[in-house]
Amino acid sequence: MIGNDWDEKLKVIWDSEGFKKFYQLVEDEYKNKTIFPPKDHIFEALKLTSYENTRVVIVGQDPYHGEGEAHGLSFSVQKGVKVPPSLQNIYKELNDDLGIPPKNNGDLTNWAKSGVLMLNAVLTVVKDTPASHRKLGWERLTDYIIKTLNEKEEPVVFILWGNFAKEKMSLITNPHHLILTSPHPSPFAARYGFFGSKPFSKTNEFLKSKGLKEIEWDLDKND
């Protein structure tokens, strides 16, 4: 389904009767409603960031629910779409933290290519209906993804913004990983501790201390 090492890592999920039944529900939703992201982008995060290459995980909630926004990466929107407020705040913190100026679009594909798994906990959503596919069944898959990364011998940084993402913390038990938490970057919460949390520099300092390649956070560098 993915085309890289995630297929083997997730084989037990793909082959399970429970997932097959659940995915038929997803198929039916796409047939009967307007669902985002486009069907061929549901697993975009896994396609762009293989298990082996994952050095950082940024956990989001569910895809953006507006027309043309979601393309399978948490917090990211397609080029040509107005940058959402939460991502504007992420860019502001990136600038304050590392001096990288905000990009004029919200496409975070280059972070994914640099080793950041941009994983939403729920991978689909009904148009204009946030959280509409929460509890549909995606959590079983995404929890398993986090558990599988938890087993990785190479250290991984898990960035958990907001209470929803922090719910995943119980799945991360391996002490050689780093967990960074803060309030969500949304306009409602960012001023309560997201601003000034310096997740980008802390991530690279940790990776460097472990002898691992740092993340290229400057989105323009990989264009």
C-alpha positions in Angstrom: 0.0 0.0 0.0 2.9 2.4 0.7 5.8 1.3 -1.4 8.6 1.3 1.2 9.6 -0.4 4.4 6.3 0.6 6.1 4.5 -2.1 4.1 6.5 -4.8 6.0 6.3 -3.0 9.3 2.5 -2.7 9.1 1.8 -6.0 7.4 0.0 -7.3 10.5 -2.4 -4.4 10.2 -2.9 -4.5 6.4 -3.6 -8.3 6.5 -6.0 -8.1 9.5 -9.7 -8.7 8.9 -10.5 -5.8 11.2 -8.5 -3.3 9.1 -10.0 -4.7 5.9 -13.5 -4.1 7.2 -12.6 -0.7 8.4 -11.0 0.3 5.1 -14.2 -0.7 3.4 -15.9 1.9 5.5 -13.4 4.5 4.3 -14.0 3.4 0.7 -17.7 3.8 1.2 -17.2 7.3 2.7 -15.3 8.4 -0.4 -18.0 7.1 -2.6 -20.8 8.8 -0.8 -19.3 12.0 0.6 -16.6 14.6 0.0 -13.7 13.3 1.9 -10.2 14.9 2.4 -7.4 14.4 1.6 -7.7 13.1 -1.9 -7.8 9.3 -1.7 -4.3 8.9 -3.2 -2.9 11.1 -0.5 -4.3 9.3 2.6 -0.9 7.6 3.3 1.3 10.4 2.0 3.1 10.8 5.3 4.2 7.2 5.2 5.1 7.3 1.5 7.4 10.4 2.0 9.0 9.3 5.2 10.0 5.7 5.4 10.3 3.8 8.8 14.1 3.7 8.4 14.3 7.5 7.6 12.0 8.6 10.4 14.0 10.7 12.9 11.2 13.0 14.1 7.4 12.5 14.4 5.0 15.5 14.5 1.6 14.3 15.6 -1.5 16.2 14.3 -5.2 15.5 14.9 -7.1 15.0 11.6 -6.7 16.6 8.2 -7.8 20.1 7.3 -11.5 19.9 6.2 -11.6 22.8 3.7 -11.5 22.4 -0.1 -8.0 21.8 -1.5 -6.2 22.1 1.8 -5.2 18.6 3.1 -2.7 16.4 1.3 -1.8 13.8 3.8 0.7 15.6 6.1 -0.1 16.9 9.5 -0.3 20.7 9.7 0.6 21.0 6.0 -1.6 22.5 3.2 -1.1 22.3 -0.6 0.7 25.2 -2.4 -1.7 27.9 -3.4 -3.8 27.5 -0.2 -3.8 30.2 2.5 -1.5 29.3 5.3 -3.7 28.2 8.3 -3.3 30.1 11.6 -1.7 27.1 13.4 0.9 26.8 10.7 1.5 30.6 10.8 2.3 30.2 14.5 4.6 27.2 13.7 6.4 29.4 11.2 6.7 32.2 13.8 8.2 29.8 16.4 10.6 28.5 13.7 11.7 32.0 13.0 12.1 32.9 16.7 13.9 29.6 17.4 16.3 29.2 14.4 15.9 32.5 12.5 14.3 30.8 9.5 11.8 33.2 7.9 8.3 32.0 7.2 7.7 30.4 3.8 5.0 32.0 1.6 3.1 28.7 1.4 2.1 25.9 3.8 3.5 22.9 2.0 5.7 20.9 4.5 6.7 18.2 2.1 10.4 19.0 2.5 10.2 18.4 6.2 8.8 14.9 5.4 11.7 14.3 2.9 14.1 15.4 5.6 13.0 12.7 8.0 10.0 14.2 9.8 6.9 11.9 9.8 4.0 14.3 9.6 1.4 12.0 11.1 -2.2 12.8 11.8 -3.8 10.5 14.3 -6.9 10.3 12.0 -6.1 10.2 8.3 -9.4 11.3 6.7 -12.2 13.8 7.4 -15.6 14.8 5.9 -15.6 18.1 4.1 -16.3 21.0 6.5 -16.8 18.6 9.4 -13.7 18.5 11.7 -13.1 15.3 13.7 -15.8 13.6 11.7 -13.7 10.5 11.3 -12.4 10.4 14.8 -13.2 7.0 16.3 -14.0 5.6 12.9 -10.9 3.3 13.2 -7.8 5.2 12.1 -6.5 5.3 15.6 -5.7 1.6 15.6 -3.4 2.1 12.7 -1.7 5.3 13.9 -1.2 4.0 17.4 0.4 1.0 15.9 2.7 3.2 13.9 3.8 5.1 17.0 4.3 1.8 18.9 6.4 0.5 16.0 8.6 3.6 16.0 8.9 3.3 19.8 10.7 -0.1 19.2 13.2 1.6 16.9 16.8 1.2 18.2 17.8 4.5 16.7 16.5 7.5 18.8 13.5 9.3 17.5 12.1 12.7 18.6 8.3 12.8 19.2 6.9 16.3 19.0 3.4 16.4 20.7 1.6 19.7 20.4 -1.6 20.0 22.4 -3.6 17.6 24.6 -4.8 15.4 21.7 -1.2 14.6 20.6 -0.1 14.2 24.3 -2.6 11.3 24.5 -0.1 9.3 22.4 2.6 9.8 25.1 1.7 6.5 26.8 2.7 4.6 23.7 6.3 6.0 23.8 8.0 4.0 26.5 11.6 3.5 25.1 13.9 5.8 27.2 16.3 6.5 24.4 13.7 8.5 22.5 13.0 12.2 23.2 9.5 13.5 23.8 8.9 17.3 23.3 5.5 18.6 24.4 3.8 22.0 24.5 0.4 23.6 24.0 -1.0 23.4 20.5 0.1 26.1 18.0 -3.5 27.2 17.4 -4.3 30.9 18.1 -6.3 29.8 21.1 -3.3 28.1 22.8 0.0 29.1 21.3 0.6 32.0 23.8 0.3 29.6 26.7 3.6 27.9 26.1 4.0 27.0 22.4 5.8 30.2 21.7 9.2 30.0 23.2 9.2 26.2 23.4 12.0 25.9 20.8 11.1 22.4 19.4 13.2 22.8 16.3 16.5 23.6 17.9 15.9 21.1 20.8 15.2 18.4 18.2 18.5 19.1 16.3 20.5 19.3 19.5 19.2 15.9 20.5 19.9 14.3 17.1 23.4 15.8 17.0 24.1 14.5 20.5 23.2 11.0 19.3 25.4 11.3 16.2 22.4 11.5 13.9 21.8 13.8 11.0 19.9 16.9 11.9 16.6 18.0 10.3 16.8 20.7 7.6 14.0 22.9 8.9 14.5 25.5 6.2 11.8 24.4 3.8 13.4 26.3 0.9 16.7 24.4 1.2 15.4 21.2 -0.4 13.4 22.8 -3.2 
